[in-house]
Amino acid sequence: MMTKKRSIFLILALITLGIYGLNIYRVRNTPLDCKVETIYLDNMNDLASEKSIKFETKGSITGIEIWADGEIHGTGILTIGYNDSTAYRAIKLDSGRVDIKHKSDWYSDICYISFTPTSKTKGQIEISCNFIGD
């Protein structure tokens, strides 16, 4: 004969296994293209003039991560935007090492990153863009 404690334990164990099984079923039956997490990489060389990079993906985007790494001699402004004419965020860069990590909500499958020199400038910046979403 089963005691009350064993019955409760058995019921909880079966519920836990059922939930686990449903999660496995859901993950295995989710199309591979339904998750977006794609990293794009590009370089901005010769920062003497204005440069612009367009990153684009497909999917329902909810976030973005951008890394900028490099070195400049001079000053400039790195701009992140939904299009090539409107700035979402502008970051002032001074001469020296560039090490930027930007993470935020993002609801577009396009991202423009531009560099505009504000003085005589040279150097290079490597840009990495990761769209996150469903």
Buried (B, 14 or more C-beta within 10 A) or exposed (E): EEEEEEEEEEEEEEEEEEEEEEEEEEEEEEEEEEEBEBEBEBEBEEBEEEBEBBBEBEBEBEBBBBBBBBBBEBBBBBBBBBEEEEBBEEBEBEBEEBEBEBEEEBEBBBBBBBBBBEEEBEBBBBBBBBBBBE
